[in-house]
Amino acid sequence: MLSKDQISQYDYQQTAEWLLSQTQHRPKVAIICGSGLGLLADGLESQKSFKYEDIPGFPKSTVQGHAGRLVFGELQGKACVCMQGRFHMYEGYPLSKVTFPIRVFKLIGVETLIVTNAAGSLADSYHCGDIMIIKDHINFPGFAGLNPLNGPNDDKFGPRFPPMSGAYDKGLRHLARDICKSMAISEFVQEGVYCMVGGPNFESIAEARFLHKLGVDAVGMSTAPEVVVASHCGMRVFGLSLITNKVVKSYEDTEMVNHDAVLEVSKMRSETLQSLVTELVGRMDINNNTARSTNECVQ
């Protein structure tokens, strides 16, 4: 029996059928735009957009910097769907609602998920404005039993015990690094481990030191639940973190982070991120589920 926070296959199917009836687009790629990164969706051609509140079953986005729209269109000739804003635990949503769009995307034919977020850096070598390609994550809420896969498993989406060791696609990561070289932006592109914490408060100094010792490079309040569900559904996943602030790790440091500053850095790098994602989508081979490098075809 489903609890009041769990969602049935019928609910996902209803939303998927409604979206398919409202647009001719049949996307193979979905892009989730993090705080201040909604410009990614503006690059789509032949757009058809929907406000979240108008989509059956969708939650509403309440965070500044999240427009709250689902945008269908074409990017580099490929059908895509973009979320201009995502949902978070700290907004009061259960993880079944936070990740609701991912299973809907699966039902409408999406095979690749691109996630972006704004994150604070814990790695000493990172700087504000750096872009981090996510190679792995630590899902801290998951350690406490807060997992979007809790409850009865729906075998139509994936197995009861899905592995997460290869959640972030190696081929797409390799392709992204290749693109960064051709764009001459490698000097501020990193590759590292992202950690999700619950929020909405930023980390204490003791928490920051703890995460740093665990090998975390960047920390934020999203992404991991969506990646868990996408991996469960068999999607390829590619993730980017925009480093918008340095996380305070010293008691002598008087600097404090705030959300407005996060949005300012997001605005500064938004065009670069848009170009990187646009090129990545353009060079994906979505028919064969592979990514094309300039030198080789990466599986």
N, C-alpha and C positions, 0 to 999 in steps of 0.2 A: 504494500500500500504506500502511495506517495504522501509525504508530509505536505503541509501548506506551503513550504518553501521550494518544493520540487516541482518540476515541469514535465509534462508527458510528451511523448512523441507527437500526439495529436496537436498540442499547442505549437510546437515548432513547425509542423506541417501546415497548420492554418496560416501562420505568418509567411511561410515560404510561398504558399499558393497565392496569397494576396499580393505579394511583391511581384511574382511572375505574371500575374494578371494586369499589373499596373505599368509594366515596362517591357520593351522588346529586348532589352539587354540581357545577355546570359553570361554573367561574369565567371571567369576562371581564376581571377586574382582578387583578393580582398585586402584592403589597406586600412589599418586602424591608426588614426592620427592622434597623437598625444597632445598635451597642453601646449597651445600656441602654434601647433604644427598643421593646422587645418588647411593651409595653403596648398598642401599636397593634392587635396581634392579639387582645387580650382584649376589644376592642369588637365582635367579630364575634358574630352571633346564629346559633343552630342549628349550633354548632360540631362539626366532626369533625377530630380532630388525629392526627398520626402523628409518632413520634420519627424523626429522620433515620436512625438506625441500622436502623430497621425497613423503610425504603423501599429497594427494589432499586436499586442503582446510585448512591444518594446518599452523598456523603462524610459525615463527622462533624464537627460544630462543636466546637472545642476552646478557644474564647476566653471568658474571664469576661464575663458580661453578654449572652451568646448562649445562649438556652435550648435550641436545637437541635430545634425542632419545626416541622412544616408544618401550618398550621391552615386548614381550609376553613370557610366560613360565609357569612353575609350581612351586608352593611354598607349601611345606608340602602336596603334592598330589593334590592341588587345582589349577585350571587354573586361572592365574592372568595376568594383564597388568600393567606395570609401566611406568610412565612418568618421565624420567630423566631430570628434568627441567620443569618449568611451564612458563606461560605468565603473564605479569603484565600491569597494566594501565600506569605506568611510562615509559614503552617501546614505548608508543604511540598507543597501541592497544585499540580499543573499547571493552567494556566488553563482547559483543557478540563473539569476537574473543578470549578473555581471557578464556572464559568458553566453547568455541567450543568443546573441547574434551569431556566434561562431557555428552553432549547430544549424541555424537557419541558413547560413552561407553554405554549409555542407549540402543541405537539401536542394539548394538552387544551383549546385554544380561547381562551387569554388573548390579548387585543388591546392592553391598556394595562399598562405596568409603572411602578410607583411605587417609587423607591429612596430610602432615608433612610440617613444616616450621621452619625457624630460626627466633627467636624473641628476642626483648629486654625486660628485666624485669622491671616492675614498682612496684611490690610487694616487700616490704622491707625484707621479709623473704626468697626471692628467691636468688639463687647464679648462677654464670656462670657454665654451664654444667648440670644444672637441666633439667629435662624433665617434661613438663606440659601437662597433659591430658586436652584437651579443653572441658569444660562443656557448654560453651555458647560463643557468640561473640557479639561485637558491630561493625556494618558495617558503619563506618563514611561516606564513599562516598555515601552510600545509603541514608543518611540523606539529602544529597545535590541533590538527584534525579538521581544519577549515579547507576543504578541497572541493572543487566543483564536480568531482566524480563521485562524491558521497551519495549513498542511497542505492536503490536497485540499478544495476547496469543495463543499458539498452544495447544489446548486441548489434543492432542495426547501425550504430555509430562506431563501436569499437569494443575491444576486449575488456574484461573485468580488471585486469592488472597490466595496463600499458607501460612499456619502458619509456623512460625519459632521457636515456643516455645519449640519444641522437636527436633530440628535439629540434635543434637549430641546424638546418640543412648545410652540410659542408660544401656542397657544390655552389649554393647561392652565396655563401660567405666568401668562397674563393673568387667567384665572379665579381662580387662587390669590391674586393680588394683590387682586382684587376681594373675595374672601372675607376676607382679612386686614383690609381696611378695615371690613367689616361686623362683624368680631369685635373691632375696636378694638385690634389688636395690630401695626399697621403700624410703630409707632415702633421695634420691635425686629426687624423683618423686612427683610432685605437681598436683593439679587439680584446674583450674581457668578459668578466662574470658580472651579471646583474643580480641584485638581490631585491626581492619584494618584501616590504614591511607594510603593516596595516594602515598607518596614518590615522587621522589627518595631520597630526603634529609631526614636525621634523625631528630627527633623531637627537637624543641626548649625547653628550660627549662620551659617556661610558658605553652607550650603545654603538656609537660610531667606531670607537676603539675595538670593541668586540667584533664587529663586522669586518673591520680591516684585518684583524688577526686571522679571520676565517678565509681570507683571500678574496674578499669582495672588492670589485673595482668601482662599481657604481650602484647606487641604491635609489629606489623609487617606490611608488605606492600602487603599481598596476602590473599588467603584462603577463605575469606568471600564470594566473588562472586561464587567460585566453589561450596561452601557448599549451597548457596542459590539455585543454579540451580540443584544440586543433590537432595536437599529436594523437589524442585518443581517436579522432575522426580520420586519421591517416593523411592529414594535410602536410605539405612541406611548409616550413616556417622559416622566415628570415626576420631578424630583429635589429633595430637601431635605437640607441640611446643618445640623446643630445645632452651633453654635459652643461648644465645651466648654473651650477654653483659648486663650490668646494665645501664638503661636509666638515664641520668644525670638529677637530680631534684633540685640541689643546685647551686647557683651562685658562691659559694666558691669552687666548685669541678672543677679541671682543667683537668680531664680525658675526652678524646674524643673517640667515637666509630668510627671504620672504617670497611670496608667490608672484608679486609684481616683477621682481628681479628675474625670476624664472621665465616669465613671459617675454621680457625684454631680450634675453639671450636667445630665446626661441625665434623671435622675430629676426634677429641678426643672421641666423643660420638657416632660416626657413627655405630660402631660394636654393641654397646648396643642397639641402636635403631633398628638395623637390627634384632637382636635376639628377641626383644620385639614384633616387627611386625610379624616376622616369626611365633612365638608361637601363637600370636593372630589369625592369618589366619588359622593356623593348628587346633585351637580349635573352630573356627566358624562352626556352622551347617548351611551351605549355602542353603541346600535343604529346610530346614524348617524355614529359615530366623531368626534363633535364635543363641545365643552364649552360649557355655557350660562353666560353672564354675566348679571348683573342687568339690564344695559342692552341686550345684543345677543347674538346667537349667534356665537361665535368659531370660525372654521374652523381 
